[in-house]
Amino acid sequence: MIGARRNRKKVLMYPRNFVTKLLDLRKIPYEHHIHPTAFTAQQVAAAERIPGTVVAKTVVIKADNKFVMAVLPAAAKVDFPALRETLRADELGLAKEAEFDGLFPDSELGAMPPFGNLYGLPVYADESLARDRAILLNAGTHQDAIRMSYRNFTLLAEPTICSFAAKRASGSS
């Protein structure tokens, strides 16, 4: 079987979901990591025992009633005024999971990879992700991740690189 199979509680990752199909087709090197269930990017970082600055989290944003993907380090939060200015949007905010549930058919809700181009969404990546040679990103489930070079991520996702990540306050999630 190709892609992912849905049942009521879980999406099972197969080695040939959208992301791995793209990586394999383009002959892009990557590592597939399996970790304990993690629902936030910071939990992924903890499970992988790596800094949150190396994990790329994907946030779905609604800008003037259109969905976009914002990709930033797990250890950061979205600076909405900065992103609003970059997008030149009148209205901007986090999309609710119920609003984008069907946008990522091969992924568990909240575990979508940062390749909006696979789903018809523009991608905006924070420039701070470039500080590390490799990044770790969601691969469609809450247990799967892909480690790849930042350079290859930008070649595949074709994001607009901009500055919209703000440091989290101490104790913030």
N, C-alpha and C positions, 0 to 999 in steps of 0.2 A: 504494500500500500504506500501511496505517496502522501506526504503532508501529515496532518494530524487527524485523529479520530475523536469525535466528541461523544461523551456520555454525560449523564446528569451532573456529575461531580468533578470531572477531570478531563483535561485534554492531554492525551499521551503524545509525547514528542517522538517522531520517527526521524531517522537520520536524514530524511529528504524533505523537510518542511520548506516553506518559501525561502527562508534565510539560507539554510544550508544548500538548497538547490542553486541559489544565486552565487554563493561563495564557490561551490564546486564548478559551476558553469564558467565562472571567470578565473578559475584556478587560483583563488586567493587562499593563502595559508591561514588556518585558524585552529584553535583548540576548543573542543567541546568539553565543558565542565558540568558535572552533576553535583549538586549540593543539597543539603537538607532544605525542606520547604522554607521559602523566604518570600514575604509579601512586600517588602520595601527594599529599595536599592541599598540602604544602609545595612539591612539584615543580610543581603547578598554579600556585601563587603565583609561583614563579620563571619559569615559562613565560609567564605573563601580565604579569610585571614589576610585581607589586603586593605589598604587605606581607601576610604570612601571617595577620595579624589580620583581613583583609577576606575571606579565603576561608573558607567554612563547610565543615568536614569532617563527614562522616556516619559515625558509628561504631555498629555493631550490637552491642547489649549483651544478655546473657542474664540476666534477673532472675527468680529463682525459676522457672526453666525456661520463661519466656516471653520473647519477643524484644521489645525496645524500641529506638528510635532515639535516639541522643544526638548533638546537633549543637553543635559548638563551633569556635572559630577554629583554623585549621591550625597556628598557632604555639603551641597549647596542648596539654595532654594531659588525659585524664580523671582527676579526683580521685575514685577509686572509693569511699573512705569517705563523701565528701560526697554522691555520687550514690546510694549504698546508703541513706543516711539519708533522702534526698528520696523515694526509691521505697519506703521501708520494706520493703526486701527482706532476706531472710535470706541468700540467696546471690546474688552479683553478679559478673559477669566479662565479658570480651570474648567474643563469640560467634566460633566458628571459621568461616572462610569455607565449609567443607564443610557446616556446619549450616544456613546460610541461602542456599545456592546457588540454590534454586528460589523464594525469596520475591520476587524482583524480576525478573519475566519480560522486561521491556523494557530491562534494563540488563546491562552487562558486570559480572562479579563484582568487587566493590570500587568500582564507579563509580555506585552508586545515589544518586539525588537525595534530599534530606532531607525528602521529603514522605511520611512514614510513613502518613499517612491514605489515600494512594492504594493502600497495600498492607495495610491493616488493622493497622498498628502504631502505638502511642502514640509521640509525639515529645516529647523534652525538649531545650530549647534553652538554652544557657548565656547568662546575662544580658549577658556582655561583647560578644556579637555586636551588641547595640543601639548600641554606641558609634559605628558607622559607618552612614551613611544607606543605603548600598548594600552588598550582599554578592555574592560570586561562589560558585556552587555547582555540583556535578557535575550533568550532564544525561544520564547513562546510559551514556556511553562514557568511555574514558580520553583522548579528544581533544576532547570537547564540554563546554562550561560555559555557565551562564546567569548573567547579571548582572541583579539586580533589587533593588528597595528592600527594606530589612529589614522595613519596615512591611507591605508586601505579602506577604513571606514568612510573617510571623506570621499574617496574615489567612487565607492559604491552608493552611498546615501546621497551624495551631491548636495550637502547641506549649505545653507547660507550661514557663514561664520559671523558671529556677532557677540556682543557682550551683554548678557542678561542674568548671570548667576550672582547671587548675593550669598555671603557667608551666613551660615545659621548662627543664631544666638546660642550660647551655651545652654545645654539642656533641652534645646528644641529638637523635634523629631523630623 
